[in-house]
Amino acid sequence: MTEKKKVCMLCGKPSGESICESCKSNVQGEAAHNKQKMEKQVKVGSEVEKDKIVKKHLDK
């Protein structure tokens, strides 16, 4: 009987796991980068909203 070779689901290289360490590191790095980008956008967005509220309050 032929034994199945395990390969990485992302790059196709032989690996003992479903995702090799190299691809795992790349995915984690991309996720961290995207999280930082989203957090920065939320911070900028909340600052804009905060400025609108302050301006509205000062206009009264």
N, C-alpha and C positions, 0 to 999 in steps of 0.2 A: 504494500500500500504506500502511496506517495504521501509524504508529510507536507502539509501546507506551510509555505514560507510566510512569515509575518512581515508586512511592509507598512511603512508610515502612510496614513490615509491622506496626508497633504502632499508629500513630495515623492512617495513611492519607493524610497530607499529602504533597504532591509532594516528592521527595527524589532526589538523585543516587545515593544509596546505599540498601541494603535497609532500614537503620534510620537515621533522621535524627539529627543531632547532639543535639537536645533529648532525644529518647527514649533515646539512648545514654547521655547524662549521668545521666538519671533511673535507668536500670537499674544503672549502675555505682554510683551513690549508695546505692541500695537494697541492692545486694550488699555494699558496705562496711559498711553499718549492720547487716545480718544477720550478717556475719562477726564484728563486734565483740560482738553479742549472744551468739553461740555461744561465743566465747572467754571472755566473762564467766561464762557458765553453767558452762563446763568448769573455770574457775578456782575458782568457788564450790564446785562438786562435788568438786574435788580437795582443797580446804581441809577440807571435811567429812570426807573419807576420811582425810586426814592427822590430823585431830583424833581420829578413832576409833582409829587405829593408836597414836597417842601415849598415849591414855587406856588402851588395852588393855595397852600396854607398862608403864605406871605401875602398873596394878592387879596386876601379877605380883610 
